Amino acid sequence: MIVTNAEQIGALLRRARKEKGMTQAELAAAVDVSRQWVIAAEAGAPTARVDLVLDALRAVDLVVDVAPDEPDDALETVLGRARD
């Protein structure tokens, strides 16, 4: 999935947390942050620390894959090769 903003990351975090059956408090404890931080991150807080966001994503079994920014058709070519 290509994510273009903090709100999308937050939505993915929330969905994965719920699918994993975790509460916000449980995720907060796993990442060693406050429940308020989890609420803000799930809402797409643009100032959330990257290291903590990565920790939260790992806690719900998500990973980040960084790729070069390519024009849409070039990206589809790269993704198509990866699927083969």
N, C-alpha and C positions, 0 to 999 in steps of 0.2 A: 504494500500500500504506500502510496506517495502522500506524505503529510506536508502541508505548507504553512501551518500556523500552530500556535500554542493551544488554541481551542480544540483542534483536532487531536493533538496529543492527549489533552485532558479527557476528551471523550473516549479515546481508546483505553486510557488508564482506568476510567470509571467502568467501562464495559468489561474489561478483563478482570478487574477486582470483583465485580458482581458475579461473573461467570465462575470465578474461583471460590465463591462463597465467602469472601472476606468482607468484614465491615471496614469502614473508614478508620476506626480505632485500631483494628488489627493491622491494617496497612501502615498506619502511622507508627505503631510499635515496631514493625518489621524494618522500617526505614530509619527509625529513631528521630522522628519529627512529630510535631503536634498534629492533632486531628484537623485543626484549622489550616495547617499547611496542605494537607491532603485535599480538603475542600477547595482551597484556592487553586491547587494544581489541576484538579479535575475540572475546574471552571475555566482553565486555560490561562492562568496567571502568567503574563509575559516576563515577569521578573523572577520566576522560580529558578533556583540554582540548578544548573545542568546536571551536576553530579548527583543531586538528590532526585531529580526527575529520572535519571538513568537507574538509580537504585530502586525507585518505586516501580519502574517498568520491569526490572528484573524480578522484583518481588511477586509480580503477577504473571511471570513467565513470558514477558515480551522483550524483544531486543530491538536495537536500532541498527539499521544498515544504511551507511552513507554512500551515496553514489554521485558522480559528477552531474551537474545540471545540464541536461541535453534538451534540444528541441523535442517536442512530443513524438514525432515520427522516428527520430534517432533513438529515443528512449525505448520505444516499442520494439525497435530492431534489437537492442541490447537485451531487453526482457524476453523477447522471442527466442533469442539464442540461449538464454539461461534456462528456458523451459524445455528445450530440446534435449 
